Amino acid sequence: MTVKFTHKHPWHVLRPDWRVRWRSRQSRWANRLHLSLWYPHWPIAAAVGLLGILNILPALEHILGLRYNGSLAHMSQSFLLDAFRGIPVGAAGIVLLIMSVGLLFRSRFAWVLVLVLTGAILSYGLFRHPSHPTLLLYYNALLMAMLWLFRKHFSYSSLATGTLFALTGAVLVISYGVFGAYILGADFKPPIHSLLTALYYSVVTMSTVGYGDIVPITPEARIFVVSLIVLGITVFATSLSAIIVPAVHNRLQAALKGEARPMIRKNHYIIVGDTPLSRNSYRELKSRQLPVVVIVGHPPEDSIYQSDDLILGDAADTEVLRSAGAENAIAVLALRADDSENAFVVLAVKELEGNAKTVAAVNDSKNLGRVRRVQPDMIIAPQVMGGELLAMALNGETLDSDAVMRMFRFSSGETDNGGKKG
């Protein structure tokens, strides 16, 4: 006989909290759209590239429109004058375009440089138009807010990547200084008439040494010098931090930990994915003092995993599985939110031809048959099991270990009835 729910057994107890439902929907859509592969670094990189183009266009306006009738030198000088008004619009746009490529790779150095440049451009724009900010300034401010909001997603700071973008930024700034000083040579005292003198003046200015032997005498030249100092300090400071900090960090780690040795993993469990089921499984296995390795696609924001247990990569890649020791593992638990990805993980484990058992999670009951075709050793369907357990509890049926084990789907010739072979 059905028992009615009263104040002792309210319905709302069985309903998940709205936060849980919201996070569940977010996780489901994130997996459907594969957000971890392209969001937020691809949209932000595109927005930074667009800002760079918008900053370059004013400097190119006259050249593309062919509005100058003088000589090539006069046209070049006019181009430079457009680019040297306050913060160097043309140079900043070029740097933003190049650094947008670094944002695609989640480079921390590119993120820092873009944040500083957008802040400088915004400050100068507000200084020139304090009462009538343009749409470009609003766009710049919104982009700065997005960069700061998603700062945790730009954490990749390898020495090779940092060195590459640091050198690129330094070459661009030096080229900007040499080219500008040479074109504006008549605006200095004494005038600059050679590229060697322009190189000397650019290096002296960017290093803030300032010997005073060459002095800007026109407003355009003074604005150019200010912009060169700002760019030089910004680029070289971030370049040094991008190269020196990782190198010093690696040396300190090597000195404190000694010579790094490859970790040998054997007779352990591998959990694939960062879902509520994988987190609870990790917590329970660790509470039983069992060795566990977790493979995730990107660093979790609020990770409960120990750093030694975490491996970043695609678990469907056999090389990533080898680095996790899948060939010598007791079991590999594919607990991602996407059922198809769990099936690919099972196939990758079988390709290694190890002795590890495979467990695949099925989040949608429609996919049970499809996942069973890849023949994992065990299939767990949390939502299906939850429904069965709830129905048994409401119906007053006895819940014991045998009843629970009958809910697991076994492969390799085993049936669903208690795991006995037919």
Residue pairs with C-beta under 8 A, 6 or more apart in sequence:
2 394
3 9
3 394
3 396
5 11
14 390
16 24
27 275
27 337
28 337
29 35
30 36
31 336
31 337
31 338
31 341
32 338
33 39
36 297
36 298
37 297
40 146
40 150
40 153
41 103
41 104
41 105
41 106
41 150
41 153
41 154
42 104
44 103
44 143
44 146
44 147
44 150
45 100
45 101
45 103
45 104
46 100
47 143
47 146
48 96
48 99
48 100
48 103
48 114
48 118
48 143
49 96
49 97
49 100
51 93
51 96
51 118
51 139
51 140
51 143
52 92
52 93
52 94
52 95
52 96
52 97
52 100
53 93
53 97
54 93
54 136
54 139
55 89
55 90
55 92
55 93
55 96
55 121
56 89
56 90
56 93
56 94
56 97
57 93
58 82
58 89
58 90
59 79
59 82
59 83
59 89
59 90
59 93
60 79
60 90
61 82
62 68
62 75
62 78
62 79
62 82
63 75
63 79
68 74
68 75
68 78
73 183
76 183
77 183
77 184
79 90
80 179
80 180
80 183
80 184
80 224
81 220
82 89
82 90
83 89
83 90
83 91
83 180
84 180
84 184
84 220
84 223
84 224
84 227
85 223
86 124
86 127
86 128
86 223
86 226
86 227
87 120
87 121
87 124
87 227
87 230
88 176
88 180
88 224
88 227
88 228
88 231
89 121
91 172
91 173
91 176
91 227
91 231
92 117
92 120
92 121
92 231
94 172
95 113
95 117
95 169
95 172
95 173
95 231
95 235
96 114
96 117
96 118
98 165
98 168
98 169
98 172
99 110
99 113
99 114
99 117
99 165
99 169
100 110
100 114
101 110
102 109
102 110
102 111
102 161
102 165
103 110
103 111
103 114
103 154
105 156
105 161
106 153
106 154
106 155
106 156
107 154
107 156
107 157
107 161
107 162
107 165
108 154
108 155
108 156
108 157
108 162
108 242
109 157
109 161
109 162
109 165
109 166
109 238
109 239
109 241
109 242
110 154
110 165
111 147
111 151
111 154
112 238
112 241
112 242
113 165
113 169
113 234
113 235
113 238
114 147
115 144
115 147
115 148
116 234
116 238
117 234
118 140
118 143
118 144
118 147
119 144
120 230
120 234
121 140
122 137
122 140
122 141
122 144
125 133
125 134
125 136
125 137
125 140
126 133
126 137
129 137
152 301
155 299
157 242
157 245
157 246
158 246
159 243
159 246
159 247
159 250
162 242
162 243
162 246
163 242
163 243
165 242
166 235
166 238
166 239
166 240
166 242
166 243
167 239
169 235
169 238
169 239
170 235
170 236
170 239
172 235
173 206
173 228
173 231
173 232
173 235
173 236
174 199
174 202
174 203
174 206
176 228
176 231
177 198
177 201
177 202
177 203
177 205
177 206
177 228
177 232
178 195
178 198
178 199
178 202
179 198
180 224
180 228
181 188
181 192
181 197
181 198
181 201
181 202
181 224
182 192
182 194
182 195
182 198
184 192
184 218
184 220
184 221
184 224
185 191
185 192
185 193
185 198
187 216
187 217
187 218
187 220
187 221
188 201
188 214
188 215
188 216
188 217
188 221
189 214
189 215
189 217
190 214
192 198
192 201
192 214
197 214
201 214
202 228
204 210
204 211
204 214
205 225
205 228
205 229
205 232
206 228
206 229
206 231
206 232
206 233
206 236
207 232
208 229
208 232
208 233
216 222
216 224
216 225
254 260
263 308
264 325
265 291
265 293
265 324
265 325
265 328
265 329
266 325
266 328
266 329
267 291
267 328
267 329
267 330
268 290
268 291
268 292
268 293
268 325
268 328
268 329
268 330
269 285
269 290
269 291
269 292
269 293
269 329
269 330
269 331
269 332
269 333
270 292
270 293
270 294
270 295
270 315
270 321
270 324
270 325
270 326
270 329
270 331
270 332
270 333
270 356
271 278
271 281
271 282
271 285
271 292
271 293
271 294
271 295
271 333
271 335
272 278
272 294
272 295
272 315
272 332
272 333
272 334
272 335
272 336
272 342
272 345
273 295
273 296
273 315
273 334
273 335
273 336
273 337
273 341
273 342
273 361
274 294
274 296
274 297
274 300
275 335
275 336
275 337
275 361
277 335
277 361
277 382
278 294
278 333
278 335
278 336
279 304
281 333
281 335
282 292
282 294
282 304
282 305
282 309
283 304
285 292
286 292
292 309
293 309
293 311
293 324
293 325
293 329
294 305
294 309
294 310
294 311
295 311
295 312
295 313
295 315
295 320
295 321
295 324
296 310
296 311
296 312
297 312
297 313
297 314
298 312
299 310
299 312
303 310
311 320
311 323
311 324
313 320
313 323
314 320
315 321
315 324
315 334
315 345
315 348
316 341
316 344
316 345
316 347
316 348
317 348
318 348
318 351
318 352
321 327
321 332
321 348
321 349
321 352
322 352
326 332
326 349
326 352
326 354
326 356
327 352
327 353
327 354
327 355
327 356
328 354
328 355
328 356
329 354
329 356
330 356
330 357
331 356
331 357
331 358
331 359
331 377
332 345
332 346
332 349
332 356
332 357
332 358
332 359
333 359
333 361
334 341
334 342
334 343
334 345
334 346
334 358
334 359
334 360
334 361
334 376
335 342
335 359
335 361
336 342
336 345
336 361
337 363
338 363
339 360
339 361
339 362
339 363
339 364
339 367
339 370
339 371
340 367
340 370
342 360
342 361
342 362
342 371
343 360
343 370
343 371
343 374
345 358
345 360
346 358
346 360
346 371
346 374
346 375
346 376
347 374
349 356
349 358
350 358
350 374
350 375
357 377
357 378
358 376
358 377
358 378
359 376
359 377
359 378
359 379
359 380
360 371
360 374
360 376
360 378
360 379
360 380
361 379
361 380
361 381
361 382
362 368
362 371
362 379
362 380
362 381
362 384
363 381
363 382
363 383
364 383
365 381
365 383
365 384
368 379
368 381
368 384
368 409
371 379
372 379
372 409
372 411
375 411
375 412
376 411
377 410
377 411
377 412
378 408
378 409
378 410
378 411
379 408
379 409
379 410
379 411
380 408
380 409
381 409
384 407
385 407
388 407
389 399
389 404
389 407
392 399
392 403
393 399
397 403
402 418
405 418
405 419
406 416
406 417
406 418
406 419
408 416
408 419
409 416
410 416
410 419
413 421
413 422
414 420
414 421
414 422
415 421
415 422
